[in-house]
Amino acid sequence: MDRLLHLNRTLDELDPPQWAPPAADATRLVHTVHELRRVPLGELSAADLRTLLSQQVALPYVLPLAVRLLIEEPLLDAYFYEGDLLLTAVNTPAPAWTSLPELGARLRAVITTLPEAMVADLPRGAAEDLARFVARPETLR
């Protein structure tokens, strides 16, 4: 299934069951994630995708959208710093990538073309995270 064909639909529609409203005393992050599940996929910003990835929400739908952006601009500043979306994507648990092997391969190809100086400018530990993602055993790709 090509998950990018559903850009006019929401995660609540595509990733059942629909979530109940958050508790009144829930954190701002919880409220934000619940709200993002009701936004059509095509309207999610890079920052929204970063938030959903970091919270591991509907990864089969969110990862393809993030990778699509990262192929165009690998060091995209989604919200916090240059490369934050990329680092969030590569730190997504390996099992999430097993159903998306072609996207993982495309992202690995993009990572291997990043100039060393650009990677060096990323936060501490980023180069190791990128190298770990690129070097994952075939069974976890």
C-alpha positions as CSV (number, residue, x, y, z in Angstrom):
1,M,0.0,0.0,0.0
2,D,1.4,3.4,-0.9
3,R,0.7,5.4,2.3
4,L,1.4,8.7,0.5
5,L,-1.8,8.3,-1.5
6,H,-3.8,9.1,1.6
7,L,-2.6,12.7,2.1
8,N,-6.2,13.9,2.5
9,R,-6.9,11.5,5.3
10,T,-6.0,11.7,9.0
11,L,-4.2,9.3,11.3
12,D,-7.4,8.7,13.2
13,E,-8.9,7.5,9.9
14,L,-5.9,5.5,8.7
15,D,-4.6,4.1,12.0
16,P,-7.6,2.9,14.0
17,P,-8.9,3.0,16.6
18,Q,-9.6,6.7,16.7
19,W,-8.1,8.1,19.9
20,A,-10.4,9.4,22.6
21,P,-9.8,13.0,23.7
22,P,-6.9,13.4,26.1
23,A,-7.5,13.8,29.8
24,A,-8.0,17.4,30.9
25,D,-4.8,17.3,32.9
26,A,-2.7,15.7,30.2
27,T,0.5,17.4,29.1
28,R,0.8,19.8,26.3
29,L,2.7,17.2,24.3
30,V,-0.2,14.7,24.7
31,H,-2.7,17.3,23.6
32,T,-0.6,18.1,20.6
33,V,-0.2,14.5,19.5
34,H,-3.9,13.9,19.8
35,E,-4.6,17.0,17.8
36,L,-2.1,16.0,15.1
37,R,-3.9,12.7,14.6
38,R,-6.9,14.7,13.3
39,V,-4.9,16.7,10.8
40,P,-4.9,15.5,7.2
41,L,-1.5,13.9,6.4
42,G,-0.8,16.4,3.6
43,E,-1.1,19.3,6.1
44,L,1.4,18.0,8.6
45,S,4.5,20.2,8.9
46,A,8.1,18.9,9.4
47,A,7.7,19.8,13.1
48,D,4.5,17.8,13.3
49,L,6.2,14.8,11.7
50,R,9.1,15.2,14.1
51,T,6.7,15.2,17.1
52,L,4.8,12.1,15.8
53,L,8.0,10.2,15.1
54,S,9.5,11.0,18.5
55,Q,6.3,9.7,20.1
56,Q,6.3,6.7,17.8
57,V,2.7,7.4,16.6
58,A,1.5,5.7,13.4
59,L,5.0,5.1,12.1
60,P,3.9,3.3,8.9
61,Y,2.2,6.5,7.8
62,V,4.5,9.1,9.4
63,L,7.9,7.7,8.3
64,P,7.2,7.8,4.6
65,L,6.2,11.5,4.9
66,A,9.3,12.3,6.9
67,V,11.6,10.4,4.5
68,R,10.0,12.2,1.5
69,L,11.1,15.6,3.1
70,L,14.5,14.3,4.1
71,I,15.3,13.1,0.6
72,E,14.9,16.7,-0.5
73,E,16.5,18.3,2.5
74,P,18.3,15.9,4.7
75,L,19.3,18.4,7.4
76,L,16.0,20.1,7.5
77,D,15.4,22.1,10.7
78,A,12.0,20.8,11.7
79,Y,11.8,22.6,15.0
80,F,14.8,22.5,17.3
81,Y,17.9,22.5,15.2
82,E,19.3,21.6,11.7
83,G,19.0,17.9,11.2
84,D,16.5,17.3,14.0
85,L,14.0,15.5,11.8
86,L,16.7,13.3,10.3
87,L,18.0,12.3,13.8
88,T,14.5,11.6,15.0
89,A,13.9,9.4,11.9
90,V,17.1,7.4,12.3
91,N,16.4,6.8,16.0
92,T,13.0,5.4,15.3
93,P,13.0,1.8,16.5
94,A,14.4,-0.7,13.9
95,P,11.1,-2.7,13.7
96,A,9.3,0.3,12.3
97,W,11.6,0.2,9.3
98,T,11.1,-3.5,8.5
99,S,7.9,-2.8,6.7
100,L,9.5,0.1,4.8
101,P,12.7,-1.4,3.4
102,E,12.8,0.8,0.3
103,L,12.4,4.0,2.3
104,G,15.1,2.9,4.7
105,A,17.4,2.2,1.7
106,R,16.7,5.6,0.2
107,L,17.4,7.4,3.5
108,R,20.6,5.4,4.0
109,A,21.7,6.5,0.5
110,V,21.0,10.1,1.4
111,I,22.9,9.9,4.7
112,T,26.0,8.4,3.0
113,T,26.1,11.5,0.7
114,L,26.2,14.0,3.5
115,P,29.4,15.9,3.6
116,E,31.5,15.1,6.7
117,A,31.6,18.8,7.7
118,M,27.8,19.0,7.8
119,V,27.5,15.9,10.0
120,A,30.2,17.3,12.3
121,D,28.0,20.4,12.8
122,L,25.2,18.3,14.2
123,P,24.7,17.7,17.9
124,R,27.0,15.4,19.8
125,G,26.3,11.8,19.1
126,A,24.6,12.5,15.8
127,A,27.4,11.1,13.6
128,E,27.2,7.8,15.6
129,D,23.4,7.7,15.3
130,L,23.7,8.2,11.5
131,A,26.4,5.6,11.2
132,R,24.4,3.1,13.2
133,F,21.4,3.5,11.0
134,V,23.4,3.1,7.8
135,A,25.2,0.0,9.2
136,R,22.1,-1.8,10.5
137,P,22.1,-5.5,9.7
138,E,20.1,-6.4,6.7
139,T,17.5,-8.2,8.9
140,L,16.7,-4.9,10.7
141,R,16.5,-2.7,7.6
